[in-house]
């Protein structure tokens, strides 16, 4: 809109907004703001870009101007309504009629909104048969391992429900209500997915399974870890090489890994940072380790005698892999394939497994006091075998890595069978 239009309309209250795909029309007091997109610009009206979205509160600048906002979806085809004191494309609109049309258009839902409402309606039907165990995996291979067991039976009367691009599959395992979802890899995807699962569905607990790298020489490919402690080890404060202050958690000095000899390094060092942890009924606290205390963890400890698969793709281990509970797990948005860093994590934090999602899932569940348990199958050695083992050990690790998918999902299913059958209402016949 040319500047002269703004100057000519002295009875307008105008404020500047940053650029956005949304547009806002300003009318004389009392002012009405309609949010939409691809809207025609009336020649006599001031239009400016507006960052207001339906999910955000009205800025104080808007409130002080005597405005209120009718939040319309940005893809809703809305025509601007003008007050009687203004002309809209050469025609005057009676104030009462403009007021009526304004509210009529304000409550016309978009197709996206209707779709979302339909899915929420289906979720209510699902919740009527709850509660459910939420089963979360990160990637397609981990999902395929579940499907391959044939033990998840989807409901035939409901399609998978989609929220924010995630597909939530409703069914049962051994008669126990289960909703499983693929979160996507790394912390953000995992945390967001679990929060949606907890917000939308009647979920009594979260079971997470997947693969992990081993930072502990006592764990080998095919073993399954049930961690009791979880830490984010990818949250760093990167300092100068001359930084002298010590970290409250731990430090990684790059100079200590110089070859052929240790010394200073321009990369300096990183200090590992704690996380802000919010939970129901408690003040925010800074934590480095998240520790499981729930009855679910005690139940999972009883699976240490579970017999796991030792053969896959016609290749077999010399002995059966084992289930080990009580270890420490490291989560970061980093795929660890470096022997030196692997050893550093184990020696500094006594970390046994490294992955990209577990701590985010645990923190999200614990924030709402929801029981959570994690099963991580060892798929690799997070940097390869020791130098003495050579390439043969690395080749063996690669050929047997799929055991991590199979054994972690089998441990998860056995946990669901034992916990679900004794503490949850099972699905009714349909």
Residue pairs with C-beta under 8 A, 6 or more apart in sequence:
1 41
1 46
1 47
1 48
5 43
5 44
5 46
6 12
6 14
6 46
9 44
9 46
11 28
12 26
12 27
12 28
12 46
13 26
13 28
13 29
13 31
13 65
13 66
13 67
14 26
14 46
14 48
15 61
15 62
15 65
16 48
17 24
17 48
17 49
17 50
17 51
17 52
18 49
18 51
19 49
20 49
20 50
20 51
21 37
21 74
22 35
22 36
22 37
22 49
22 50
22 51
22 52
22 53
22 74
23 35
23 36
23 37
23 39
23 47
23 48
23 49
23 50
24 33
24 34
24 35
24 47
24 48
24 49
24 50
24 52
25 32
25 33
25 34
25 39
25 42
25 45
25 46
25 47
25 80
26 33
26 45
26 46
26 47
26 48
26 67
27 45
27 82
27 83
27 86
28 83
28 85
28 86
29 65
29 66
30 66
30 67
31 65
31 66
31 67
31 68
32 67
32 68
32 70
32 81
32 102
33 50
33 52
33 62
33 67
33 68
33 69
33 70
34 70
34 72
34 78
34 80
34 81
34 102
34 105
34 106
35 50
35 52
35 53
35 54
35 69
35 70
35 71
35 72
35 74
36 72
36 74
36 76
36 77
36 78
37 74
37 75
38 77
39 47
39 78
39 79
39 80
40 79
40 80
41 47
42 80
42 82
42 86
42 88
42 89
43 89
44 82
44 86
44 87
44 88
45 80
45 82
45 86
45 88
52 58
52 59
52 62
52 69
52 71
53 71
54 71
54 72
54 73
58 67
58 68
58 69
62 69
70 102
70 103
70 106
72 78
72 105
72 106
72 108
72 110
73 109
73 110
73 112
73 113
75 110
75 111
75 112
76 105
76 108
76 109
76 110
78 105
78 108
79 105
80 88
81 88
81 93
81 98
81 99
81 101
81 102
81 105
82 88
82 93
82 98
83 93
83 95
83 98
84 92
84 93
84 94
84 95
84 98
86 92
93 101
109 117
116 163
119 161
119 162
119 163
120 200
122 158
122 159
122 161
123 161
123 200
123 201
125 158
126 132
126 158
126 161
126 170
126 179
126 201
126 202
127 201
127 202
129 177
129 427
129 428
130 177
130 201
130 202
130 203
130 204
130 425
131 177
131 202
131 203
131 204
131 424
131 425
132 170
132 177
132 178
132 179
132 201
132 202
132 203
132 204
133 176
133 177
133 178
133 179
133 203
133 204
133 205
133 206
133 207
133 416
133 419
133 420
133 424
134 178
134 179
134 180
134 181
134 194
134 197
134 198
134 201
134 203
134 205
134 206
134 207
135 146
135 173
135 178
135 179
135 180
135 181
135 207
135 208
135 209
135 412
135 416
136 180
136 181
136 183
136 190
136 193
136 194
136 197
136 206
136 207
136 208
136 209
136 361
137 143
137 146
137 180
137 182
137 183
137 208
137 209
137 210
137 409
138 182
138 183
138 184
138 185
138 189
138 190
138 210
138 356
138 357
139 182
139 184
139 185
139 210
140 182
141 405
142 182
142 209
142 210
142 211
142 405
142 408
142 409
143 180
143 182
144 405
145 405
145 406
145 408
145 409
146 152
146 180
146 409
146 413
149 409
149 410
149 413
151 173
151 174
151 413
152 169
152 171
152 172
152 173
152 178
152 180
153 171
153 172
153 173
154 160
154 169
154 170
154 171
155 170
155 171
155 430
156 430
157 430
158 170
160 167
160 168
160 169
160 170
161 167
161 168
161 170
161 200
162 168
163 196
163 200
164 192
164 196
166 181
166 182
166 183
166 184
166 193
166 196
167 181
167 182
168 179
168 180
168 181
168 197
168 200
168 201
169 179
169 180
169 181
170 178
170 179
171 178
171 179
171 180
172 178
172 426
172 427
173 413
173 416
173 417
173 420
174 413
174 416
174 417
174 420
174 421
175 420
175 421
175 426
175 427
176 416
176 417
176 420
176 421
176 424
176 426
176 427
177 420
177 424
177 425
177 426
177 427
178 416
178 420
179 197
179 201
179 203
181 193
181 197
183 189
183 190
183 192
183 193
183 194
183 357
183 361
184 190
184 193
185 356
185 357
186 333
186 356
186 357
187 232
187 234
187 331
187 332
187 333
187 356
187 357
187 359
187 360
188 360
189 357
190 356
190 357
190 360
190 361
190 364
191 360
191 361
191 363
191 364
194 206
194 360
194 361
194 364
194 365
195 364
197 203
197 206
198 206
198 364
198 365
198 368
198 370
203 370
204 370
204 371
204 424
205 296
205 365
205 370
205 371
205 372
205 373
205 419
206 361
206 365
206 370
206 371
206 372
206 373
207 372
207 373
207 375
207 412
207 415
207 416
208 357
208 358
208 361
208 362
208 372
208 373
208 374
208 375
209 374
209 375
209 376
209 377
209 408
209 409
209 411
209 412
210 355
210 357
210 358
210 375
210 376
210 377
210 408
211 355
211 376
211 377
211 378
211 379
211 401
211 404
211 405
211 408
212 225
212 329
212 353
212 354
212 355
212 358
212 376
212 377
212 378
212 379
212 404
213 335
213 336
213 337
213 342
213 353
213 354
213 355
213 378
213 379
213 380
213 381
213 382
213 383
214 220
214 221
214 223
214 352
214 353
214 354
214 378
214 380
214 381
214 382
215 330
215 336
215 342
215 343
215 345
215 346
215 351
215 352
215 353
215 354
215 382
216 327
216 346
216 351
216 352
216 353
217 386
218 352
219 225
219 324
219 327
219 352
219 353
219 378
220 317
220 321
220 378
220 381
221 317
221 321
221 378
221 379
221 380
221 381
221 396
221 397
221 400
221 401
221 403
221 404
222 308
222 309
222 310
222 317
222 321
222 377
222 378
222 400
222 403
222 404
222 407
223 308
223 321
223 322
223 323
223 324
223 377
223 378
223 407
224 308
224 321
224 322
224 323
224 324
224 375
224 376
224 377
224 378
224 407
224 408
224 411
225 324
225 325
225 327
225 329
225 352
225 353
225 375
225 376
225 377
225 378
226 297
226 300
226 301
226 303
226 323
226 324
226 325
226 326
226 327
226 373
226 374
226 375
226 411
227 292
227 326
227 327
227 328
227 329
227 352
227 353
227 358
227 374
227 376
228 291
228 292
228 297
228 325
228 326
228 327
228 328
229 289
229 290
229 291
229 292
229 327
229 328
229 329
230 289
230 290
230 291
230 292
230 328
230 329
230 331
230 358
230 359
230 362
230 363
230 374
231 288
231 289
231 290
231 328
231 329
231 330
231 331
231 349
231 351
231 359
232 275
232 288
232 331
232 332
232 359
232 360
233 272
233 330
233 331
233 332
233 345
233 349
233 351
233 354
234 331
234 332
234 333
234 334
235 272
235 273
235 274
235 275
235 332
236 270
236 271
236 272
236 273
237 247
237 270
237 271
237 273
238 268
238 269
238 270
239 245
239 268
239 269
239 270
239 271
240 268
241 255
241 264
241 265
241 266
241 267
241 268
241 269
242 268
243 268
243 269
247 271
247 272
248 274
249 271
249 272
249 273
249 274
249 288
250 271
250 272
250 348
250 349
251 269
251 270
251 271
251 272
252 269
252 270
252 272
252 344
252 348
253 265
253 268
253 269
254 265
254 267
254 268
254 269
255 262
255 263
255 264
255 265
255 269
256 262
257 340
258 265
272 288
274 286
274 287
274 288
275 286
275 287
275 288
275 363
276 284
276 285
276 286
277 284
277 285
277 286
277 287
277 290
277 363
277 366
277 367
278 284
278 367
279 366
279 367
279 368
279 369
280 367
280 368
280 369
281 369
289 328
290 359
290 362
290 363
290 366
292 362
292 372
292 373
294 371
294 372
294 373
295 371
296 371
296 372
296 373
296 419
297 325
297 373
299 415
299 418
299 419
300 325
300 373
300 375
300 415
301 325
301 326
302 418
303 323
303 325
303 411
303 414
303 415
303 418
304 322
304 323
304 324
304 325
305 323
306 323
306 410
306 411
306 414
307 320
308 320
308 321
308 322
308 323
308 403
308 407
308 410
308 411
309 321
309 403
309 406
309 407
309 410
310 316
310 317
310 319
310 320
310 321
310 403
311 317
312 400
312 402
312 403
312 406
313 399
313 400
313 402
315 396
315 399
315 400
317 400
317 403
321 378
321 403
321 407
323 411
324 352
327 352
327 353
328 349
328 350
328 351
328 352
329 351
329 352
329 353
329 354
329 355
329 358
329 359
329 374
329 376
330 345
330 349
330 351
330 353
330 354
330 355
330 359
331 354
331 355
331 356
331 357
331 358
331 359
331 360
332 354
332 356
333 356
334 356
335 356
336 342
336 345
336 354
336 382
336 383
337 380
337 382
337 383
337 384
338 382
338 383
339 382
339 383
339 384
339 386
340 383
341 383
342 354
342 381
342 382
342 383
345 351
345 354
346 352
353 376
353 378
354 382
355 376
358 374
358 376
361 372
361 374
362 372
362 374
365 371
365 372
366 372
373 415
375 408
375 411
375 412
375 415
376 408
377 403
377 404
377 405
377 406
377 407
377 408
377 411
378 404
379 401
379 402
379 403
379 404
379 405
380 397
380 398
380 401
381 397
384 393
384 394
384 397
385 393
385 394
385 397
386 393
420 426
